[in-house]
């Protein structure tokens, strides 16, 4: 078993602290929404908005990986009723790998 929580999803402190350039493809509608948020002061820039969204998603993925490792070490996962309760409390839908809501 590997400790995925301490893998590349969780880089050492200060690694990658200096920004670097990348190209990200967004739909015109997404880009327009972000530009409107910047215009009304809800984000500093498109770069800042996208960077914050990426940081949030990376933290979520790191946390989920850490939870999965914990469940594997304990040898059990939460039951369906626990997952249903958590989804209800968090106000999220159960989605499949393609992002479609499960029924």
C-alpha positions as CSV (number, residue, x, y, z in Angstrom):
1,X,0.0,0.0,0.0
2,X,1.3,3.5,-0.9
3,X,0.6,6.5,1.2
4,X,-1.0,8.5,-1.6
5,X,-1.8,11.4,0.8
6,X,1.9,12.1,0.9
7,X,2.5,11.6,-2.8
8,X,2.6,14.1,-5.6
9,X,-0.8,15.4,-4.5
10,X,0.9,16.8,-1.4
11,X,4.2,18.4,-2.5
12,X,6.8,19.5,0.0
13,X,6.5,23.0,1.5
14,X,7.5,25.8,-0.9
15,X,7.6,23.6,-3.9
16,X,6.0,25.4,-6.8
17,X,5.7,28.6,-4.8
18,X,6.9,30.7,-7.8
19,X,4.1,31.0,-10.4
20,X,4.6,29.6,-13.9
21,X,2.6,30.0,-17.1
22,X,0.2,27.4,-18.5
23,X,-2.6,27.5,-21.0
24,X,-6.1,26.6,-19.9
25,X,-9.1,26.2,-22.2
26,X,-12.4,27.6,-21.0
27,X,-15.7,28.1,-22.8
28,X,-16.5,31.6,-23.8
29,X,-19.4,31.6,-21.3
30,X,-17.0,30.6,-18.4
31,X,-14.5,33.2,-19.4
32,X,-17.2,35.9,-19.6
33,X,-18.6,34.9,-16.1
34,X,-15.1,35.2,-14.6
35,X,-14.5,38.6,-16.3
36,X,-17.8,39.8,-14.9
37,X,-16.7,38.7,-11.4
38,X,-13.4,40.6,-11.9
39,X,-15.3,43.7,-13.1
40,X,-17.4,43.8,-9.9
41,X,-14.4,43.2,-7.7
42,X,-15.1,39.6,-6.7
43,X,-11.8,38.4,-8.1
44,X,-8.5,40.3,-8.7
45,X,-8.0,38.8,-12.2
46,X,-8.9,35.9,-14.4
47,X,-5.5,34.3,-13.4
48,X,-6.3,34.8,-9.7
49,X,-9.8,33.3,-10.1
50,X,-8.5,30.2,-12.0
51,X,-5.6,29.8,-9.6
52,X,-7.9,29.8,-6.6
53,X,-10.2,27.3,-8.2
54,X,-7.3,25.0,-8.9
55,X,-5.9,25.3,-5.4
56,X,-9.4,24.5,-4.0
57,X,-9.7,21.4,-6.2
58,X,-6.2,20.2,-5.4
59,X,-6.9,20.5,-1.6
60,X,-10.2,18.6,-2.1
61,X,-8.4,15.8,-4.0
62,X,-5.7,15.6,-1.4
63,X,-8.2,15.4,1.4
64,X,-10.2,12.7,-0.5
65,X,-7.0,10.7,-1.1
66,X,-6.1,11.0,2.6
67,X,-9.6,9.7,3.6
68,X,-9.3,6.8,1.1
69,X,-5.9,5.9,2.6
70,X,-7.4,6.0,6.1
71,X,-10.3,3.7,5.1
72,X,-7.9,1.3,3.4
73,X,-5.7,1.1,6.5
74,X,-8.7,0.4,8.7
75,X,-9.9,-2.2,6.2
76,X,-13.4,-0.8,5.8
77,X,-15.2,2.0,4.2
78,X,-18.3,3.9,5.3
79,X,-21.6,2.2,4.5
80,X,-24.2,3.4,2.0
81,X,-26.3,4.8,4.8
82,X,-23.4,6.9,6.1
83,X,-22.6,8.2,2.6
84,X,-26.2,9.1,2.0
85,X,-26.3,11.0,5.3
86,X,-23.1,12.8,4.5
87,X,-24.4,13.8,1.0
88,X,-27.6,15.1,2.6
89,X,-25.8,17.1,5.3
90,X,-23.3,18.6,2.8
91,X,-26.1,19.3,0.2
92,X,-24.3,17.4,-2.6
93,X,-25.6,14.9,-5.0
94,X,-24.1,11.5,-5.6
95,X,-22.4,11.6,-9.0
96,X,-20.7,9.0,-11.2
97,X,-17.3,9.4,-12.7
98,X,-18.7,11.4,-15.6
99,X,-20.3,13.9,-13.3
100,X,-23.8,12.7,-13.9
101,X,-26.2,12.6,-10.9
102,X,-27.0,9.1,-9.8
103,X,-30.6,8.1,-9.2
